[in-house]
Amino acid sequence: MELWLKRSSNSFENTEGQVAKKAKPEPEKFRLYLEDYVLIGFTSTSCNPPKALCFFCGEKLANSSMKPAHLQRHLKTKHGCHVGNPPDVFKRKLSEFRSSQDTMRKASTASAKALEASYAVSLLVAKAKKPFTIAEGLLLPVAVVLAETMLDKNAAEKLKTVPLSNDSVCRRVDTMGTDIVEQVVRKLSASFSLRLDESTDVSGNAQLVAFVRYVDTDDIYEHILFCKSLKGKTTGEDIFDVVNAAFRENGLRWKSCSSICTDAAASMTGSAKGLIARIKKENPDVMWTHCVIHREALASKKMSPVLHDVLNSNIKVINFIKSRPLNARLFRCLCENMGVEHTQLLLHTEVCWLSRGRILNRLLELRSEVHAFLIEHRSSHATLFQDTDWLAKLCYLADIFSKLNELNMSLQGKDTSILNLYDKVGGFLKKAVLWRRACAQEDFTCFPQLDDFLSSEDVDRAPVNLVIVGHLTKLIQDFHSYFPDMEEKSAQLDWVRNPFLLSKANRSKLPVTYQEKLLEVSSDRSLQMKFAMFTLKQFWVCVKQEHPDLGQKALEQLLPFASTYLCEASFSAMTVIKTKQRNRLCPEKSLITAVASLPPRMKKILSEAQAQVSH
């Protein structure tokens, strides 16, 4: 006996401008499975329409073959030994077949879970910047011990099936790093900003790190694009070749790169063979931004010979104590006996932006202990701590470098723009003018440590005042030299900062078409509410949806990078990832996975990976 099931579909078709109801087609037929087919050696699949499935060999037959004659022919041809067996034999074979299917299904599920766990652990290892061997050498044994102690041995045995060898974790990290880059490249629109910086790793290889910033549907995002090794020299042409090759590899065009942010090294800014000059040959409209943090560091580096001698003397004193292990131990014992809070001085390095203020403050804090230690060891530098004029200048250096450190820290961070960084530098310059005016009148309250020292010691203030005013004057001049366009550009972009509080004079600097759109925006109360709720970048992305031209012009000012902070932070991460013990490691994928704020697409990766358990 055969059963048929009909499937019908309703559809309509257009005929010469008139819509007529299509006649219902003949319903499609397919055969139904009958329980009696078990006695011929067949069960059915769960798909629609069902197919005949032989539980002796696992072969599937089409739905049209689900006829007793066809099924019997298959049984006689391929499984003749089972012809004529009693029904119990067929039912037992069916039960065994289903049991084996359940076992395979459970094994497949366990393998998939082990693979998912392997990727999850590999991501944690990469984010922690740890060696790949830590997964199999430490994390897995720890997990097994915890499972045996807190759960049972069966759970521990399941954990042992997770593949976490060094090579497995390495492959997982490479796959996730590649997926992150693919996501970033797909999100790059017609215009994006580029940030580049180069540094040397522990093995002496030059590494070039690039970040991109782009406008997405609701905000401006920034992500790492690549970390490439420079094989030979680090000239502007060599750097361009590496970046250009990366662009071609990812299908990016130079015409889409609207701006680039670097430091002012000769390889970057050379007029003939520098990177920027080479890029301008590909895209003459690209805009270059000199890193604001580098400019601030350069502007604050210069000082008068008198203050420079004071700083060098302090460095010599610190090196006398810190560079000799015996002296460092003896000084620590001295500080412990005297009951002070800190027992160590700090070292100074030109690479560390914040080191000067910290070392001088610590030296001032421990100046009595340092003086006693230098006298005990008969150092010629002991007389410096008896010179009140020298100590007053030391106090001033500690105060001014602390203020410069605060400025430097405020310039660092993610999602910064030229607008807010210029505001912070401009605020510092205004305070520097105030400090100079106050010090010229012998009011040193703006420098706390200097003011306390002058109040408690008998010091001739005239020469100290002359040095301080001269240094502040030079500092202000250097800041104006490195930020020549700051005040003008800041005033021109006030309409981007707040379109609702824009004066008529500032608005008149824009073309008439933009003035009209700006008046519409400033009169829109719903946009005014969004301005209070959203960030500045999110607000202008929202404005772009209603006023494309005005929003695009505003985003052009917010899109460029203002500093190379993220590159510097990536180099710090690279020093943790690529150590002396891992000096042959290619750090690109590990660094991308570690510092990327964009997570890998785990579902996509797992769907393309083959699940295998560890043995």
N, C-alpha and C positions, 0 to 999 in steps of 0.2 A: 504494500500500500504506500502511496506517495501523497504527501501533503504539500500544498502550494500556498504561499502568502503573497498577496498583491500589494504593490507600493504605487501610489498615485501622486501626481504633482499638478498643481494648478498654475497656469501661466497665461500670459496675455501677449499679443503681438500687434504691432502697428501695420496697417495695410493702406497705403496711398493716402496718407493724411487722416484716416479714420481709425479710431481705436475700436477694435472688435474683439469680443471674447473668443479666445482660442478654444477650439473643441478639445475636450479632455482626451489625452492620449491613452492608449491602451496601457493599463497598469503593468509595471515591471514585475516579473515573477521570480521568486527564488524558492528553493526547496528547504523544508524544515527537517531538523534532525529528529529521529525517532529512537527511543530507548532500546528498541529491539536491535539496533545496529551494534550494540555492545557484543552481542553473540556472534558478530562477524569480525570483531576485532577493532571497532572504530568508536571513538568518542568525537566530540565537536569542539571547535574553538569558540571563544567568546565574542568574536568579531561579527559584524553585520554586513552582508549575510554570513551565516555560519559556514565553516568549511569542515569537511570530514578529516579527522586526525587519527591516524593509525597508532594505537598504543603499544604496538610491538616494535615498530621501527621509527616512529615519530614523523612519518611522511604525511604532508598535507595534500588533500585532493580538493579540487575546485568544487564550488557549490553545485555546479551542473552535474558533477560526478556522484552526487549523493543519491545514488540509486542502488538498491540491493544487488542488482546484477554486477554493477561496476565494483562495488565493495567486495563482493564474493570473489570476483576475478582477481582482485588485488591479494586477498587472503590465500587463494589457491596458488597464485603465481609466486608470491614472495614468502609466504609463511605456511606452506603446505603441511608442515608437521603439526600445526594447530587445528587443521580441519577435522571436524568430528569430535573435538574435545567437549566435555560437559560444560554447562553454563558456569559452574563454580570456578573453573580454570580461567575463563575470560574475565570474570568479575575480579578474581585475585590479581590477574595481570593489570587490569585497569587500576586497581588500588595501588599496586606497586608503581605504576607509571605516574599517578598523581602524587604519590609520596616523593618520587625522585624530582618531580617538577617543583614541589614545595622546597626541597633541599636546595636545588639550584637557585630558586628565587631568593632564599635566605642568604645563600653564599654571595649572590650578586648584590643584595642589599648591604651585606656586611662589607664587601669590597668597596662599594660606593661610599659608605660612611667613613671607611678608613682613608679613602682618597680625599674626601672633604676635610677630615681631620688633619691630614698631612699638609694640605694647602693652608689651613687655618694656622697651624703651628709654624709653618714656614714664614707666613706673613708676620707673625709675632717676632720670630727670630730676626727678620729683616728690619722691622721697626725698632727693635732693641739694638740693632747694629752689632749683633753678636756673631761669632764664627758659626758656620753651618754645622760643624761637628757637635755643637752643644746640644742639638736636638736629640741625637741618638746617644750621646755620651752622658747627658745629664737630665734633660727634660723627660725623656721616655722612662728611664729607670725611676725617677722621682714619681712619675704618674703611676707606674706599676706598683711601687711600694705603697702609695696612698690608696690605690684601689684595693690592694690586698688587705690593708689595715682597716679602711673605712667601709669597704663593700664586701667583696668575696673574691676568690681566686678566678672564678669565671670572668668577672669584669677585668681582672688583671690580664688574663690570657687574651681577651679581645683587644686590649690596648697594645699588646705586643705585635698585633698584625698591622699597625699603622706604619707605613714606610717613611722613615725619618733618617735615612742614611745621609752622609755628606752630599753625595751626588744627587740624591732625590731632592733634598732641600734646595740645592743649587739650581736644579731644573725648574722647581716650583717658583723660585724667586725670579729667574729669567723670564718665565712665562708671564708672571704677574707684572714685571717691569715692562715687558713688551705690550701687554694689554693696556697699561696705564698710558703709555705713549700713544697708542692707537686711539684711545679716547680723547686725548688732548688734541691730536692732529685733526680728528673729525670735528671737534668743536671750534677750531680756528675758522673765523669768518673771513670776510673780504679784507678786514683790516685787523692787525694785531701788533703789539709792541714786543720788542725783544730786549732781553737783558743778558749781558755776557761778562764773564770774568775768568781769569786764568790763574792757576796756582800750581805749585809743585807738591806731589805727594811724597810719602816716606821713602819710596824707591827711586826718587829723582825724576819721575816722569811728569811732564807738564800736562795738567788736566784742564780742559775747557768746559765750563758749565754754562748752560743757557736756560733761561726761564722765559715764558711767554705770558702775555696778558691779553685778554680778548673780551669782547662784549657778548654775553649770553642772553637768554630770554628775560632774566630778571635782575642781573647784576653783572659786574665786571669781575672776572676770575683770573687768577695767576697760578700757573703750574710749571713744573720743571719739564723741559723738552728733551734734553740730552746731556750726557757727560762724555766727552770724547777726549782721547789721548792725542797729544801732539807728538808725532814721531821724532821730528828733528828740531829745527829752530822754532822760535815763537814770534816770528815777525808778523806784520800785519797781513802779508800775502799768505803765509802758512795758516794763520787763524781763519782767514776768509775761505781758503780751500776746504778746511774742515767743516765750517758752517755751511758752505755751499753744498758740500757732499751730503750733509745731514738734511738740508732742504730738499735736495733731489730725491733722497731715499724716502722721505715722507710726503713727497708731492706738493711741497710748499713753493710759493712764488715770491720773489723779492718785491714785486709790485705790491704785495699785500702787507709787507712790513712797513708800517708808518713811522716808527720811531725805534731808536736803539739807545740803551743806557750802558755806559762803560766808565772806567776810570780815565785819567788823562795820560796814560802811559804812551810813549812814542809809538809803540806798535799799534795802538788804537787810533791815535789822532794825527799821525804823520800826514803831511799835506800831499805827499806823492805816493808812498807805499803803505800808508796806514790803513787799518781795517775800515774806518769810516769812509776814507777816500775811495777805497775799492768798492764798498757797498754803494756809494753814490753813483758809480758807473752803471750799476745795475738798476738803481732806483734813485734818480736825482732828487726826488721829493722827500726822501727819508730824513727825519729830524733826529739830531744827536743831543743827548742830555748827559752832562757831566755829573756823576754821582754826588749828591748833596753831602753825604757823610764824608767822602774823600775830600771835598772842598772845605768842609768844616775842619777836618784834621790838618789839612795843609795851612789854612789860615791861622790856626792856633799854635802852630809849631814854632814859628819864628819869635825870638825874644832878644832883648838887649844883651850885650856881652856880660854885663854885671850879673843879671839874673841867670844867664847861661852858666857862668862860673859857679854860682850858688847851687844850681841844679847838678852840675858835674861833681861838685864837692860832696853833695848828698849821695850820689851814686857811688862814689869811691868809699864813703863810710859804710854804706850798705854792703857793697862787695867785700870789704874787709872782714865783715862779720859773716855774711851769708855764703861766700864762695869757699870758705875754709870750714870743713865739717867740725873740727875741734872748736874753733871760735863760735860756731853756731850752737854747739852743745853747751859750752860755757856760758854763753849769753842767755840761753834758755834757763839754765840753772840760776843765774843771777836774777832774772825776772821773776822766777818762781819764788825765790827767797824774799824778794821785795814785795810780793803779793799783788802784782799788777794783773790786769785782765788778760792782756795779750803777751805772749812770750816769744814771738817771732817777728822779724822784719819781713817786708815784702820785696820781691825782686822787680826790677823794671825792665821792660822790653819795648822796643819801638813798634813791634807788631801789634801789641795789645793796646787798643785805643784808650782804655780806662785805667791804665796802670799808673800814670804819673800822679794823679790825685790821690790814689790809694796809698802809694808808697810814702808820699810826703806826709799825709795825715798820720800814718802809723809811726813814722819817724818822729814827728812832733809829739805824739802821745808817749813815746818811750825815750824822749830826749835826755831825761835825767839818767836813766839806766844806760843809755848809749854813752853818755859822757863819762859815767863811772867806769864802764867797760874799756873805753879808749884810754883813760888815764891809767888803769891797771895794766894795760898792754903797751903803754908808752907810745901810743900812736900820735903822730904829728897832727892828726885831725881833731884831737881833743880840744885844742885852743879855739876851734870854730864855735864850739858850744858855749864859750865864754864871751863871744863877740855878739853883743846885743844887736848891732846893725845887721849882721849876717843872719841872726835868728829872726829878726823882723822881716827880712826879705824871704826867708824860708816860710814864715807864716803866710805872707802874701801869696807865694807860689802855691801853697797848699789850698788856700781859699779859692784862688782864681781857677786852678785846675779842677777843683771840685765842681765849680759852676760849669766849666767846660764839659766835664763828665756828665753832668745832668743834661746839658744840651745834646750831647752825643747819644745818650740813652733815649732821649725823646725822639730822635731822628730815626732810630731803629724800629723794626717791626714790619709786619705784613700789611698789604693793602694801603700803602701810603701813596700820596700823590704830590705833585710839585706844589700844589696849593697849600696843603697843611704843613709841609716841610718848610716852605718859604715863610709861612706865618711864624713858625717857631724860631727860625733864624732871625727874622725881623724883630721878634720880641726880645731876643738876646741882644741884638745890636742896640735897641733902645735902652735896655738896662745897662749896657756897657757905657753908653753916653752918660747916663745918670751916675754910675760909679765914678767915672772920670771927673764929673763936675763936683761930686761930693768930696772925693779925695783931694781935689785942688783946694778945697776949703778946709782940709785936714779933718774931715768927717769920715772915719773908717768903719762906721757901724755896719756897712754893707759887707764887710769882710770880718766875720766873728772872731776867728783865731788871731788875726792881726790886731783887732781892736782890743781884745783881752790882753795880749802881750804888751801893747803900747801903754795900756792903762796900769799894768803891774810892774813895768820895768822903766828905768830911766834911759830913754832912747832919744837921740837927736832926730827929730821927725823930718827935718828939711831934706836931707839927702834921700831918705826912704820915700818921702812924698814925691820927690822929683823922679825917682826910678819908677814908681807905680804909675804916675800920670803919663810918663813917657811910654810905658808898656801898654797901657790901655789905649793910648792914642794910636800906637802902631797896630794893636789888635783890631781896632775899628777900621783902620785903613786897609788892612789885609782882608778883612771880611768884605769890605766894599769892593776890593779888587777881585776876589773870587766869586762874588755875587753881584756883578754889575747891573744886571737886568732885573733884580729881585723886586724893587719897589714899583717899577714901571709895569712889570708883568703882573704883579699882584693886583695893582689897581685896575688893569685891563680885564682881569678875570673875576672881578667882584660879582658880576652878574651870574657866574657859575656857582659861586659860594652861596649866594642867597638872592634869587631873582625877585623876592618879595620886599626886600629892603634896599633896592637899588635907587640911587639918586638919578635925577634927570641928567646931570652932567656926565655921569658914567654911562648911562644908557645911550646917550647921543654919540658915543664913540663907535657904536655898532652900526652896520648898514641899516637902512630904513626897513627892509624886509624883516630883519631879525628884531628890530625894535617893535614892529607890529606883533610878531609872535610872542615876544617877551611881555608885552602889555596884556596879551590874552592869558598867558600863563600866570602873571601876577594877579590877575582878576579872578582866577579860577579858585574858589574856596576849597573844592575837593582836593586839588593839587596842593594847596597850602596845608591841608591836614596831612597829606601823604608826606610832605616835606618834613613835618615834625615827627612822623613815625618811622620813616625810612632813612637809610644812610644816603649821603650825597650821590653816590654812584647809582644806587637803586632808584633814587628819585628821578634822575635824568634818563635812566633806561625806561622808566614809566612814562616820562614826558615824550620820549621819542616815539612812542606808540600813537600819540595824538598829534604831535608836532614834529614830524620826522627831521626837518631841516635844522630846527633849533636844537633838538635833542642830540642830533649827530654832531653839531658843532661843539656842544658842551662836552660830549663824551670824547671828542678829539683832544680836549685839554686834560681829561681825567685818565685817559688810556695810557699815556707814556709812563714808564717807570721813572721814579725819582732817585733811586739809590740801588746799589748792588748788594743790599743787605742779605737777600735770600741766597745769593751766590756765596757770600762769606759764611753764612750759616751752613750751607752745604759743604763747604771746605772743612768746617769744624766737624761735621758728621763724617766726612771722608777720613779724617785723622783717626776716628774711632773704628771705622770699618776696615781701612787698609793699614794694618799695623806692621811691625817688623816681622811678626810671625806669618803675616798674610801678604807679603810684599809682592807676590806674583799675581795677586788677584786683579782681575779687570773689574773695576768698581762700578761701572755704569749702571747695570740693572739693580745691583744691591743698593746703590745710592738713590736711584729713582724710586724704588719701592720703599726705602726708609724715609725719605723726606716728602714724598708726594702727599698732598692733601686729598687727592682723588683716589678712592678705593678701587681695587681691581674688580672686574665683573666676575664674581665667583661662579654664578650659574652658567655663564657662557663658557668659562674655562673648564668647569667640571663636565659640561655636556660634550666637549671636544676631547677630553682626556680619557684614557683607558684605565679602568679601575684594576689595580693589582694589590694584593695584600703582601705584607712582609712575611718572610719565612723564618 
